[in-house]
Each structure stands twice: as structure tokens, then as C-alpha cells.
């Protein structure tokens, strides 16, 4: 459980031991599981700094090397603060330069739609979800390629396929990292330096390939950099490295930060869209309501992010997909940066903190029918999107998701465009698609087929 806790096991343990419980397994690190909205807030918001550290596990070392530079796995401190600040300021700068955030996604929309249409013609209307999710992977990866490298790729481009393969392979292999071999390297100090289980070696190979790819992009950016006119995330980073305005940026740090953006921002978005397709096929009445809103507000024009204000039912449906699917069941693990107390219990420094997202996203205390797909969960009496404090799929506090604005725009624009052009239906003879998930780092729907019907 040290690397990849299954939420079912955690839910069972929490029903026995309460909202806060600790586990000790392999090594000496104490694993503290936190359940429920109040405790999540107490840890992530009220005591954000105390719990803003990341655990230093063998898996991190295998994946990221000894130094853990970059963003997602780095420790909380001036370096991380500088990375997060730069990320936000790049988003702002790209907005000011007119190459605004939504444009990153909007540029991708025509390619996304074309690819879905070609899928329909090649599979006579019935698509396997694996095929559709590949389109989601292309699209979400391209948005980030545009943000970091300054250009999108053709979906057929060989270079793009290499980027895609290595990026997504890391996630699927990580979900398999529960072998006895991993327990061995977790228990025996430094064993990982001499021997690793096969899956871990495969992950390392993918990480190396991805890093080589990013390194070549960085080299290209260095040779074409105009200090007065940065184009994308890499350029802004290189500017910082060149001017030495912050001692926190090194070329290795830039490479790792770009890796983090790809790793954190592609699987999450594409998996959410996969669940959206499943819920639409299972809830034709809801899908029809969304399509009515799309017809009224958009007609045939492609959406912009501003359109969401006039489309509360669509926006509420996307939030409901995120709530019900709860794709990141334990987010990214945290650690206690200092010894402290929670609910009167001692939490030793270095304890690994496992936040159970599903415990508040599926809590009957906060949602009327937590296990039913119901966009009304997010609508007030006037049919407008209301605030729901327990809706925190992107985390909260000092380590909250850095890509939240990109992700929200991607989900709205890809989802809306998809339903503007297609209706998802159950295959003949199937009454309902299985809404159970495959356990892993992110929760994936089980493989399914849907009928993809063109609307126009
Ligand atoms: C539906 C899409 C997404 C979901 C549900 C999601 C969710 C999360 C969650 C739960 C965390 C952990 C927060 C914590 O540790 O407390 C996280 C971290 C992070 N996310 Fe996202 N994310 C999404 C998309 C993105 C995108 C598109 C990007 C990139 C542009 C991104 C970049 C990051 C980064 C860099 C971190 C690490 C932040 C840190 O360690 O300080 N995410 N995300």
C-alpha cells in the first residue's frame, strides 16, 4: 500500500478506525490516512505549510533521481515557491501577449473534432473507449505541448507519438508498481541503487526517453531564444536561468518541471473526459439537456471559455463528472514537514499523508445522492452554478493543482465541442455501462464500447 493505496482498502480501514488512522508497513515511515471534508481542510488549508512537504520514497527516487528538482515531487521551500510563482506569471504573461490560455485549447478544437469524425468513419459509428481516449490523450498533450514548447503536433507525427507513448506509459506502469520486488527495495536501504523490479526499470526507461525529448526541446529553445520576446514556458524558464534572477532555476530543474507539467496534466484530463463519455451514454436525458443548451447558446460555432457563463447546466455536468469519477483518489501524497498533532494524535515529522479525496467528493453529508450522476448537485434554485465547498478535485492550499485553470478550460471546451458534434449511446443490447473503476494511480473506467453518433 506504500506506493499505490487502493481507496476501497482505505475506506474499509476508515470505517473501522475513524477519520484519522495510521499504518506502518515496510521501512519506518508512518502512513497517515485522512478522511472527510473537515480533516482535509484542517490539513491542506489550516495547516497547509506543515503538510506541504512531499514524501521522500524509493518510488520518487526511482522516478526522479536523488534530487527531486522540479515541482510535483520537490519539497516545500523557496525553490518550489519560485517554480509555482513562475508558472503563474507565465500563464498571466501568455494572456497579456494575446496568446491567451483559452486560445491554447481553442486552437486544438478543430483537430480534435476532425479526429473524432475520422474515428466514426473508420469504425462505422461504434467506437471502443480505448480509441476515443487516444484522441483525448492527443488533445490534452497538445495543449501542454503548445504551452511548454510553443507548438502543437500533428496527431500522426512520429515525434508526437514518442512523446505520447512514453508519457502515458509511465502512468500505466506506475499503477502496476505493487510487486513484492518494490516492497523489497522499499525495506532494504539503498537496494534500489543496485537492483530494481522489472516494472520500475521500464518506468525509468520511459522517464529517460521523455527527459531526452524535453532536453532536445530545451536545446532548440536555447538556440532560438529572444530574451525580449519569450514564447512559452521553456523560454520563460531559460530567461530566468540566463539572467540568474533566481538561484532556484537550473537546467535540470527546468527539465523536471516540464516533465511534471506533462505528467500531471495529461492523464488527469483525458481520464476525466473518458468518464464523461461513459456518464453521457448512461444518462441520455442529461446528455440531451446539455445538447439543448449547446444548441441555444452556441448553435454551430465552436465554444469559447466565456460561453460557460451562459451554460450553467453544461458546466454543472462537467463538475459532476469530476465529483463522481473522483479520478485522483489520493491526489499526490503529502508529508508532514515537522512533528505536529492532528485530532490530538502525534504525527511524526516525515509521516506520509494520504488524503482520501473520495471521502468528501462522495460524502452523503455534502451531496444529496453521492453515487448517482446528477448535475443538480451543482445548481442552485435559480438553475445557476452554486458554490460547493466540498468540491475540491484539484486539492487545496499551498500544493493545490498548478494547472487548474488550464484543466477547467480543457474540460469545458473539449466536452462541449464533443457533445456539439456527437451523441454517445449504449451499444445495442447493453442497458448500462459499468461505472466501477480499475484501481490505480488515477481511477480508470473499465474498458467499454459506445456508439458515437454524428449530430450534423
Ligand atoms: C482534470 C484535471 C486535473 C486534476 C483532477 C488535477 C488534480 C490535481 C491534484 C489533486 C493535485 C495534488 C494536489 C496536492 O498535492 O494537494 C495536482 C497537482 C498538480 N497538478 Fe493537477 N490536476 C489536473 C490537471 C492538471 C493540468 C492540466 C496541469 C498542468 C498544466 C496540472 C499540473 C499539476 C502540478 C504541476 C501539480 C503539482 C503541484 C505541486 O506539487 O505543488 N494538473 N493536480
Boltz pocket constraint, residues with backbone or C-beta under 6 A from the ligand:
constraints:
  - pocket:
      binder: B
      contacts: [[A, 71], [A, 72], [A, 73], [A, 74], [A, 84], [A, 144], [A, 260], [A, 261], [A, 262], [A, 264], [A, 265], [A, 266], [A, 268], [A, 269], [A, 272], [A, 327], [A, 328], [A, 331], [A, 332], [A, 333], [A, 334], [A, 392], [A, 393], [A, 394], [A, 395], [A, 396], [A, 398], [A, 399], [A, 400], [A, 401], [A, 402], [A, 403], [A, 404], [A, 406], [A, 407]]
      max_distance: 6.0
